[in-house]
Amino acid sequence: MAPAKRTDGQRSLGRRMRGTAGLAALAGLAWVARDVPAALGGRLAGARAERAARSPQFRDGTFHNQADTRTMTAEPGRNLVRELIFGKQKRRPTAPVPLLRPGTPAAADTAGAADELNIIWYGHASALIEIEGRRVLLDPVWSDRCSPSGLVGPRRLHEPPVRLDELPPLDAILISHDHYDHLDMPTVRALVAGQSAPFVVPLGVGAHLDRWGVPAERIIELDWSECHRVDGLEITATAAQHFSGRGLRRDGTLWSSWVVAGARRKVFYTGDSGYFAGYAAIGAEHGPFDVTLMQIGAYDRAWPTIHMFPEEAVDAHLDLRGGLFIPVHWATFNLALHDWSEPVDRLWAEAKARDIRLAVPRPGERVVVDDPPAVDGWWQSVA
């Protein structure tokens, strides 16, 4: 029997249903993407643009490194996209990453706050410096993805070990540069609501914070070699070798490493950077450092000038005249083509070969810099 022909009314109903489904899909997409324009951040304008133009790092409309780093290394026969999709690297852990809750320092630690120096690594580049009774938060990213969208982009490989509302009162929040794995709009907005500390950032990054509702009095923008004093600490922006950008435009804001100095203790944080001669200059001017927080992950032969290999991070640590080495920028987001555990495996081998004091904390673990835990290879059981 031949199938019955559809009536005009049935065809009209089908068209309306398809149209409704399409509108619903578009509405859903619009809902999901509603925060993307804001997450892209702001642009330099007015007095902020005028100040950027006076920076020695700014010319021809953008910020620059001390050396030319704009050319990626081409390798004949290598297809990065194919390697990203079909590569055999073990780029994720095979078991849950162990997390610790740092709690509060013991009474004895609090009593000795004048000499206190602890580091709590929360994952990737997010860390808390407890120095001489003050607290400085580095590059806080608590979102599920480091992306302008909640649906696409690199997703966390482990949860944050503490909630944002569980952080103690902060004295300063430092941002190294404006990439999504270091500057996260939802995290910034939560810290504006839940904390009173200033955001100390490189030149131009204040435009993003402005757009996200950070009060002007809580935004401190610094060029390289400029410093800001807060609650007995001297925070200095120092050089790095990297780039910036949250959309199609690149290098519209500055990137930085940081020196956090109290009366007795001193910390260095790399932000993101390739290895460069500036580390020796920073070490000569600001070192020695009790502890360095060094970027070790997300490297590749295709971009050797903007992210350090683990062995180069050890070179930089020595240039800086560092004491204890704590690795950051690994374990939390899948941002490169190497195995998940490769950065810290290479680092551990290099540190042993060169007699470097090393601590590799689990996310959330408090490291007492004067009495760090022995390296126990905890990551190998989950790699």
Secondary structure, 3 states (H helix, E strand, C coil): CCCCCCCHHHHHHHHHHHHHHHHHHHHHHHHHCCCHHHHCCCCCCHHHHHHHHCCCCEECCEECCCCCCCCCCCCCCCCHHHHHHHCCCCCCCCCCCCCCCCCCCCHHHHHCHHHCEEEEEEECCEEEEEECCEEEEECCCCCCECCCCCCCCCECCCCCCCCHHHCCCCCEEECCCCCCCCCCHHHHHHHHHHCCCCEEEECCCHHHHHHCCCCHHHEEEECCCCEEEECCEEEEEECCCCCCCCCCCCCCCCCCEEEEECCCCEEEECCCCCCCCHHHHHHHHHCCEEEEEEECCCCCCCCCCCCCCHHHHHHHHHHCCEEEEEEECCCCCCCCCCCCCHHHHHHHHHHHHCCCEECCCCCCCEEECCCCCCCCCHHHHCC
